Amino acid sequence: MLLKRFALAKELDAPLKTPYLLRCGEDVKIEDENYKFLNYELKRELVYPASLVQKEIKLDDGLYLITNANFLLKNSRNFVDYTMSLRKKYGYKSIFYIPGVPATLIPVLFYLGYDVFDDCMEKLDCYTVWGKADECHDINTERIFHMVVGALREGRLRELVEGIPDNKSQELLRYADLNYYEVIEQFYPIHSESVNAVSMNSLYRPDIVRWKHRLYERYVKPEYGENLLLIPCSARKPYSQSKSHKLMGRYIKSTMHEVILTSPLGLVPRELESFYPAKNYDIPVIGHWYEEEKKLISEMLEWLLTKYRYKNIISFLPKSMDFLEDILKSHGAEMIWDGDLERLAKSTKALDTRVSKSEILRQNFKTLSAFQFGADFDFSSARVVGRYPRVDIKVDNGRLFGYDMHRGMLTLTERSAEVLFASEKYTVYIDDFHPEGDVFAAGVLSATQDIRAGDEVAVVYGDELRAWGTARMSYYDMVAESKGKAVKVRGKH
């Protein structure tokens, strides 16, 4: 049974649990002409073919031995291409044992979908031409393996992989990020407690890239946003709770569409500041912008200013972001580089635009609904009622959405679930039963391909809405798995 997945890494509760580390001399042995591990036995000539043509051997249903791993790893691009071809060929449920790899590569190989490893390379490195070394200072494979398991369970696997100081590991990660985003992203959860952007590779994390794609494809600027205010990020998240943003807020004298410029997300509209990963990321800040960060922010700002024509643009950014000056000039922005709050107050007051807080909230939640679901919900009569953390969006006499303040996400009700079902988005199709509790994978017939673990989903049989709740698996696993919870049901029809 699938317990957890992150990227292509997975934890399985099965006869061969994954991830799994085999011990050389105990779990893995070479006896006579046979290669043995656990209950499996192979002729050595099958494992090490002279032609190097044979790359994987089927050991059991859904279990494969990947031969010649270190030969394949000589070319990082070819190795990642081969790895992804394996998943396309054998599916994302299959278990892959990759023997004899360096311990430093176990984190990235696990991230890329390999499940079973051994410590044979460590044992071999402890030997010299004179026999076993008196002292062996090689990296401890078992320690690294336990770090990998802990990182998966705590949602820190990507940070662990990015932090490995090994060129080959980083080559594999970068090539996978740049060429297989669509494959890996489908198994990335929609929410995690934290994102530590520890390196430039963080710019290409699938959840960070997903944020950018959603902005380009789903974002709809709120109608009150006639005037744009560009402001810097803050260490505290959400930004509006930081001292710097609270201070700025006292000097903003008109209704502005506030957009925060930051790395690694590029830009964050204020109305999306609590949506993952905007509320959850942390990054080292030293007042210096790297070229990749400059390029990201510049491209996304140009996109925003080209797509949406603002009447007035005010930039209240630190001098360290003057690399944006040419773009701002070309769009007629007023630039305040020196943090002059009095000038900010004077410039915003001159615009003399006032929109009620209730109307701003209504439009902000409409923008959030489009960003989260990619569907069109009718907010024309919507009212935001309650106080944080208990907030509801109501239409007429019923609820359209609830709001999960912790995750920064809207939660479905019967009305909004019906809209998703009609739009064929975020919908799980089940067999003919009425859920009494949660929906398990055994009862799922199919699911729309936009579903990731953590998404809000409608549960449907035929043309009838049966329930709604939170996905516990991606769409792929809901259909492929026969055990495990697919949807945690919150409401039923």
VMD Tcl script that draws the C-alpha trace (Angstrom):
set ca {
  {0.00 0.00 0.00}
  {1.24 3.48 -0.85}
  {1.92 5.45 2.35}
  {3.53 8.60 1.00}
  {4.85 10.02 -2.23}
  {6.98 13.06 -2.95}
  {8.12 13.68 -6.50}
  {8.89 10.17 -7.79}
  {9.99 8.91 -4.37}
  {7.54 6.69 -2.55}
  {7.09 4.91 0.75}
  {5.35 1.55 0.40}
  {4.02 -0.83 3.02}
  {4.47 -4.01 0.99}
  {6.30 -7.36 1.23}
  {9.37 -5.39 0.13}
  {8.96 -2.09 1.95}
  {10.42 0.99 0.35}
  {12.69 2.74 0.66}
  {14.96 -0.20 1.53}
  {18.68 -0.51 2.17}
  {20.36 -3.89 1.59}
  {23.50 -4.80 3.55}
  {26.36 -6.32 1.59}
  {27.44 -9.67 2.97}
  {24.07 -10.11 4.69}
  {21.19 -9.17 2.37}
  {23.42 -9.15 -0.74}
  {25.88 -11.99 -1.45}
  {27.81 -13.50 -4.33}
  {28.03 -17.26 -3.88}
  {29.58 -19.48 -6.55}
  {28.30 -17.98 -9.79}
  {25.12 -16.58 -8.32}
  {24.13 -13.08 -7.24}
  {21.77 -13.29 -4.26}
  {19.78 -10.69 -2.40}
  {16.92 -11.37 -0.01}
  {14.96 -14.25 -1.58}
  {16.15 -13.62 -5.14}
  {18.97 -15.37 -6.97}
  {20.48 -14.65 -10.39}
  {23.36 -15.92 -12.46}
  {26.14 -13.36 -12.40}
  {26.43 -13.27 -16.17}
  {22.85 -12.00 -16.29}
  {23.64 -9.18 -13.91}
  {26.81 -8.03 -15.64}
  {26.28 -8.60 -19.37}
  {29.38 -8.04 -21.44}
  {27.42 -6.25 -24.14}
  {26.00 -3.68 -21.67}
  {22.77 -3.90 -23.63}
  {20.67 -5.39 -20.86}
  {19.81 -2.66 -18.37}
  {16.98 -4.02 -16.24}
  {15.92 -7.49 -15.17}
  {12.44 -8.39 -13.99}
  {12.68 -10.21 -10.67}
  {9.02 -10.36 -9.76}
  {5.75 -8.63 -10.60}
  {6.51 -4.95 -10.19}
  {10.14 -5.49 -9.06}
  {13.13 -4.78 -11.30}
  {16.90 -4.94 -10.86}
  {18.66 -2.07 -12.66}
  {22.01 -3.37 -13.91}
  {25.08 -1.37 -14.97}
  {24.01 1.62 -12.90}
  {27.49 3.10 -12.53}
  {28.14 2.73 -16.25}
  {24.89 4.53 -17.02}
  {25.67 7.28 -14.51}
  {28.71 8.37 -16.48}
  {26.37 10.46 -18.62}
  {23.86 12.31 -16.41}
  {21.50 13.25 -19.24}
  {21.32 9.73 -20.62}
  {20.82 8.32 -17.13}
  {17.86 10.62 -16.36}
  {16.34 9.94 -19.80}
  {16.68 6.21 -19.16}
  {15.18 6.57 -15.68}
  {12.12 8.36 -17.00}
  {11.74 5.79 -19.78}
  {11.67 3.09 -17.11}
  {8.72 4.77 -15.39}
  {6.91 5.21 -18.67}
  {7.51 1.54 -19.47}
  {6.77 -0.03 -16.08}
  {4.59 2.56 -14.36}
  {5.01 4.55 -11.16}
  {4.05 1.66 -8.86}
  {6.98 -0.58 -9.78}
  {9.94 -1.00 -7.43}
  {13.47 -0.45 -8.80}
  {16.62 -1.81 -7.11}
  {19.75 0.04 -8.20}
  {22.85 -1.72 -6.79}
  {26.33 -0.45 -6.09}
  {25.80 3.31 -6.29}
  {27.70 5.86 -4.16}
  {25.96 6.84 -0.94}
  {25.98 10.52 -1.95}
  {23.66 9.70 -4.86}
  {21.01 7.88 -2.83}
  {18.98 11.07 -2.05}
  {18.68 12.20 -5.68}
  {18.15 8.66 -6.98}
  {15.34 8.15 -4.46}
  {13.85 11.51 -5.51}
  {13.96 10.30 -9.13}
  {12.12 7.08 -8.35}
  {14.63 4.39 -7.32}
  {13.45 2.44 -4.30}
  {16.02 -0.11 -3.14}
  {19.74 0.53 -2.53}
  {22.71 -1.22 -0.96}
  {25.94 -0.30 0.83}
  {28.22 -2.32 -1.46}
  {30.08 0.71 -2.78}
  {30.94 1.75 0.76}
  {32.24 -1.73 1.53}
  {34.33 -1.84 -1.66}
  {35.84 1.58 -0.98}
  {37.15 0.29 2.35}
  {39.46 -2.17 0.55}
  {42.88 -1.57 -0.95}
  {45.30 -3.80 -2.86}
  {46.64 -4.83 0.56}
  {43.21 -5.80 1.92}
  {40.74 -4.04 4.17}
  {41.88 -0.62 5.35}
  {42.56 -0.20 9.07}
  {40.42 2.90 9.08}
  {37.61 3.61 6.64}
  {36.42 7.19 6.57}
  {33.97 6.86 3.72}
  {30.48 8.33 4.04}
  {28.22 6.10 6.08}
  {25.56 4.76 3.71}
  {23.15 3.77 6.45}
  {23.25 7.25 7.98}
  {22.49 8.87 4.62}
  {19.70 6.37 4.01}
  {18.05 7.23 7.33}
  {18.35 10.93 6.45}
  {16.48 10.20 3.22}
  {13.68 8.34 5.01}
  {13.31 11.11 7.58}
  {13.32 13.81 4.91}
  {10.55 12.06 2.98}
  {8.33 11.74 6.03}
  {8.93 15.33 7.11}
  {8.44 16.84 3.64}
  {12.10 17.94 3.32}
  {13.32 15.57 0.62}
  {13.87 18.29 -1.97}
  {15.91 20.36 0.49}
  {18.07 17.32 1.28}
  {18.71 16.63 -2.40}
  {19.59 20.27 -3.12}
  {21.98 20.34 -0.18}
  {24.14 17.34 -1.22}
  {27.61 18.73 -2.16}
  {28.16 16.36 -5.07}
  {28.45 17.44 -8.69}
  {26.88 14.30 -10.12}
  {23.88 14.61 -7.78}
  {23.30 18.23 -8.83}
  {23.70 17.37 -12.52}
  {20.97 14.74 -12.25}
  {18.67 17.11 -10.38}
  {19.12 20.03 -12.76}
  {18.60 17.95 -15.88}
  {15.44 16.39 -14.41}
  {14.10 19.80 -13.38}
  {14.64 21.32 -16.80}
  {13.41 18.41 -18.90}
  {10.88 16.43 -16.85}
  {8.88 19.01 -14.91}
  {5.54 17.65 -16.13}
  {6.41 14.09 -15.07}
  {7.63 14.98 -11.59}
  {5.13 17.73 -10.80}
  {2.14 15.40 -10.99}
  {3.40 13.72 -7.80}
  {4.25 16.94 -5.96}
  {1.75 17.70 -3.16}
  {-0.21 20.92 -3.42}
  {0.82 21.98 0.08}
  {3.74 21.48 2.45}
  {4.56 23.09 5.77}
  {7.74 24.76 4.53}
  {9.91 25.44 1.50}
  {13.53 26.23 2.24}
  {15.01 27.69 -0.93}
  {18.58 26.67 -0.14}
  {20.19 27.03 -3.58}
  {19.71 28.35 -7.10}
  {18.19 24.95 -7.90}
  {15.22 26.04 -5.80}
  {14.14 28.27 -8.68}
  {13.33 25.08 -10.58}
  {11.53 23.12 -7.87}
  {8.32 21.72 -9.39}
  {6.14 23.47 -6.79}
  {7.88 26.79 -7.50}
  {7.56 26.33 -11.27}
  {3.92 25.30 -10.77}
  {3.30 28.67 -9.09}
  {4.63 30.50 -12.14}
  {2.60 28.38 -14.56}
  {-0.59 28.96 -12.57}
  {-0.05 32.70 -12.65}
  {0.42 32.65 -16.41}
  {-2.50 30.30 -17.07}
  {-5.07 30.97 -14.35}
  {-4.49 34.32 -12.71}
  {-7.20 36.97 -13.12}
  {-6.48 40.40 -11.67}
  {-9.21 41.70 -9.31}
  {-11.38 44.41 -10.82}
  {-10.49 47.00 -8.17}
  {-6.86 46.79 -9.27}
  {-6.73 49.88 -11.47}
  {-3.58 51.16 -9.75}
  {-0.54 48.97 -9.09}
  {1.85 49.18 -6.15}
  {5.03 47.10 -6.37}
  {6.62 46.32 -3.02}
  {9.40 44.08 -1.65}
  {8.93 40.84 0.25}
  {9.48 40.35 3.97}
  {11.02 37.61 6.07}
  {7.74 36.98 7.88}
  {4.93 35.24 6.00}
  {2.26 36.04 5.10}
  {3.78 39.40 4.21}
  {0.84 41.38 5.59}
  {1.74 40.20 9.11}
  {5.27 41.59 8.91}
  {6.33 44.86 10.56}
  {7.55 46.32 7.27}
  {4.29 45.69 5.42}
  {2.17 46.90 8.34}
  {4.23 50.10 8.35}
  {3.83 50.56 4.59}
  {0.11 49.95 4.95}
  {-0.24 53.06 7.14}
  {1.19 55.19 4.33}
  {-0.88 53.76 1.46}
  {-3.71 56.27 1.06}
  {-5.66 54.80 -1.89}
  {-6.90 51.36 -2.89}
  {-3.98 49.77 -4.71}
  {-3.40 46.39 -6.27}
  {-0.38 45.32 -4.25}
  {2.11 42.92 -5.84}
  {5.20 41.66 -4.02}
  {8.39 40.99 -6.01}
  {10.52 38.20 -4.59}
  {12.68 35.16 -5.22}
  {12.15 32.28 -5.91}
  {8.47 32.97 -6.79}
  {9.01 36.02 -8.98}
  {5.88 37.87 -8.01}
  {3.08 37.37 -5.50}
  {-0.19 39.31 -5.78}
  {-1.34 40.30 -2.29}
  {-4.56 38.31 -2.63}
  {-2.51 35.09 -3.09}
  {0.01 35.69 -0.28}
  {-1.34 32.85 1.89}
  {-1.49 30.26 -0.90}
  {1.31 27.70 -1.01}
  {4.20 28.26 -1.47}
  {3.94 32.06 -0.98}
  {3.22 31.69 2.74}
  {5.67 28.84 3.29}
  {8.97 29.69 1.63}
  {12.15 30.94 3.21}
  {15.29 32.07 1.41}
  {18.67 33.48 2.49}
  {18.61 37.27 2.04}
  {21.85 39.28 1.76}
  {20.72 42.18 -0.43}
  {22.29 40.68 -3.56}
  {20.33 39.37 -6.55}
  {21.81 36.63 -8.72}
  {21.38 36.79 -12.49}
  {18.89 33.90 -12.55}
  {16.78 35.67 -9.94}
  {16.93 38.96 -11.86}
  {15.85 37.18 -15.03}
  {12.92 35.45 -13.29}
  {11.58 38.61 -11.63}
  {12.09 40.72 -14.76}
  {10.24 38.26 -17.00}
  {7.30 37.92 -14.63}
  {7.01 41.67 -14.06}
  {7.06 42.28 -17.82}
  {4.32 39.66 -18.18}
  {2.15 41.33 -15.53}
  {2.55 44.86 -16.92}
  {1.94 43.72 -20.49}
  {-1.13 41.59 -19.76}
  {-2.81 44.03 -17.40}
  {-2.90 47.71 -18.26}
  {-2.86 49.72 -15.04}
  {-3.84 53.38 -14.93}
  {-1.01 54.15 -12.56}
  {2.05 52.20 -11.39}
  {4.06 53.05 -8.28}
  {7.23 51.12 -7.51}
  {8.29 51.16 -3.84}
  {11.27 48.83 -4.08}
  {14.76 48.77 -2.53}
  {17.66 50.19 -4.50}
  {19.05 46.65 -4.88}
  {16.19 46.00 -7.34}
  {17.10 48.83 -9.72}
  {17.75 46.16 -12.36}
  {14.01 46.59 -13.01}
  {14.36 50.27 -13.85}
  {14.18 49.94 -17.64}
  {11.02 47.83 -17.48}
  {9.38 50.25 -15.04}
  {10.29 53.25 -17.19}
  {8.88 51.63 -20.31}
  {5.52 51.22 -18.56}
  {5.45 54.74 -17.11}
  {5.93 53.78 -13.47}
  {6.74 56.23 -10.72}
  {9.81 54.87 -8.92}
  {10.53 55.44 -5.23}
  {13.87 53.76 -4.58}
  {14.86 55.30 -1.29}
  {12.07 53.98 0.96}
  {10.52 57.43 1.34}
  {7.24 56.67 3.12}
  {6.06 60.28 3.00}
  {6.40 60.28 -0.76}
  {4.54 56.96 -0.89}
  {1.69 58.52 1.08}
  {1.61 61.61 -1.16}
  {1.71 59.62 -4.42}
  {-1.00 57.13 -3.41}
  {-3.24 59.83 -1.93}
  {-3.18 61.73 -5.24}
  {-4.81 58.75 -6.97}
  {-7.89 59.17 -4.74}
  {-9.31 55.67 -5.27}
  {-11.49 54.07 -2.60}
  {-12.97 50.57 -2.62}
  {-14.67 49.08 0.43}
  {-12.95 46.31 2.38}
  {-15.89 43.99 1.80}
  {-15.66 44.48 -1.96}
  {-11.89 43.94 -1.93}
  {-12.39 40.69 -0.01}
  {-15.06 39.49 -2.43}
  {-12.87 40.13 -5.46}
  {-9.78 38.67 -3.79}
  {-11.58 35.40 -3.11}
  {-12.83 35.30 -6.70}
  {-9.22 35.63 -7.88}
  {-8.17 32.91 -5.45}
  {-10.89 30.56 -6.73}
  {-9.66 30.94 -10.32}
  {-6.03 30.43 -9.27}
  {-6.79 27.37 -7.16}
  {-9.23 25.58 -9.45}
  {-8.90 27.07 -12.93}
  {-12.71 27.26 -13.02}
  {-15.19 30.15 -13.21}
  {-17.37 30.59 -10.12}
  {-20.16 33.16 -9.91}
  {-19.18 35.69 -7.25}
  {-21.65 38.38 -8.34}
  {-23.78 37.99 -5.20}
  {-21.06 36.59 -2.95}
  {-20.51 37.86 0.58}
  {-17.55 37.15 2.83}
  {-18.82 36.51 6.35}
  {-17.19 35.64 9.64}
  {-13.78 36.48 11.04}
  {-10.46 34.73 10.68}
  {-9.85 31.88 11.11}
  {-13.52 31.02 10.46}
  {-14.47 32.62 7.13}
  {-17.20 31.60 4.68}
  {-18.08 32.85 1.20}
  {-21.86 32.85 0.87}
  {-24.19 33.33 -2.08}
  {-27.90 33.89 -1.58}
  {-28.65 31.79 1.51}
  {-26.00 29.11 1.04}
  {-22.23 28.62 1.26}
  {-20.11 28.68 -1.88}
  {-16.78 28.11 -0.13}
  {-15.17 27.83 3.23}
  {-11.61 29.06 3.77}
  {-8.71 27.15 5.29}
  {-6.51 29.88 6.70}
  {-3.65 27.51 7.52}
  {-3.30 26.32 3.93}
  {-4.52 29.54 2.31}
  {-6.98 27.49 0.25}
  {-10.70 27.57 -0.39}
  {-12.63 24.51 0.78}
  {-15.47 23.08 -1.26}
  {-19.15 23.01 -0.42}
  {-21.91 21.29 -2.33}
  {-22.40 24.35 -4.58}
  {-18.77 24.78 -5.55}
  {-18.28 21.01 -5.94}
  {-21.14 21.02 -8.47}
  {-19.33 23.73 -10.46}
  {-16.11 21.70 -10.51}
  {-17.96 18.58 -11.62}
  {-19.72 20.50 -14.43}
  {-16.34 22.00 -15.47}
  {-14.68 18.54 -15.44}
  {-11.99 19.80 -13.10}
  {-10.73 18.32 -9.83}
  {-13.24 15.50 -10.01}
  {-12.94 11.91 -8.78}
  {-15.25 9.36 -10.43}
  {-16.24 6.43 -8.21}
  {-18.15 3.19 -8.49}
  {-21.83 3.09 -7.55}
  {-21.77 3.62 -3.80}
  {-22.60 6.42 -1.38}
  {-19.55 7.23 0.76}
  {-20.28 6.64 4.43}
  {-16.79 7.78 5.35}
  {-13.69 8.48 3.29}
  {-13.21 7.26 -0.29}
  {-10.54 4.62 -0.82}
  {-8.60 3.90 -3.99}
  {-10.39 0.57 -4.48}
  {-13.60 2.45 -5.24}
  {-12.12 4.98 -7.71}
  {-12.77 4.44 -11.41}
  {-11.00 7.51 -12.79}
  {-10.00 11.06 -11.92}
  {-9.19 14.29 -13.73}
  {-5.48 14.78 -14.31}
  {-5.27 18.09 -12.44}
  {-5.55 16.40 -9.03}
  {-2.55 16.42 -6.69}
  {-2.36 15.27 -3.08}
  {-3.93 18.02 -0.97}
  {-6.30 19.38 -3.62}
  {-9.98 19.98 -2.97}
  {-12.04 17.57 -5.12}
  {-15.61 16.66 -6.06}
  {-16.56 12.95 -5.82}
  {-18.99 11.79 -8.50}
  {-20.79 8.71 -9.72}
  {-22.15 9.01 -13.25}
  {-23.85 12.41 -13.38}
  {-24.47 12.63 -9.64}
  {-22.37 14.44 -7.04}
  {-21.87 12.06 -4.12}
  {-19.31 13.86 -1.91}
  {-16.49 16.40 -1.70}
  {-13.28 16.68 0.28}
  {-9.49 16.67 0.14}
  {-7.41 14.40 -2.11}
  {-4.89 12.23 -0.31}
  {-3.31 10.97 -3.55}
  {-2.55 12.27 -7.01}
  {-4.96 11.31 -9.79}
  {-2.52 8.62 -11.00}
  {-2.32 6.86 -7.66}
  {-6.09 7.04 -7.10}
  {-6.57 4.94 -10.20}
  {-3.45 2.75 -10.03}
  {-3.61 1.80 -6.37}
  {-6.02 -0.79 -4.95}
  {-5.50 0.23 -1.33}
  {-5.16 3.46 0.60}
  {-7.24 6.57 1.17}
  {-7.94 8.52 -2.01}
  {-10.19 11.29 -0.64}
  {-10.78 12.49 2.90}
  {-14.48 13.29 2.70}
  {-15.72 16.49 4.36}
  {-19.25 16.55 3.01}
  {-21.65 14.30 1.12}
  {-24.81 14.68 -0.89}
}
mol new
graphics top color blue
foreach p $ca { graphics top sphere $p radius 0.5 }
foreach p [lrange $ca 0 end-1] q [lrange $ca 1 end] { graphics top cylinder $p $q radius 0.2 }
display resetview
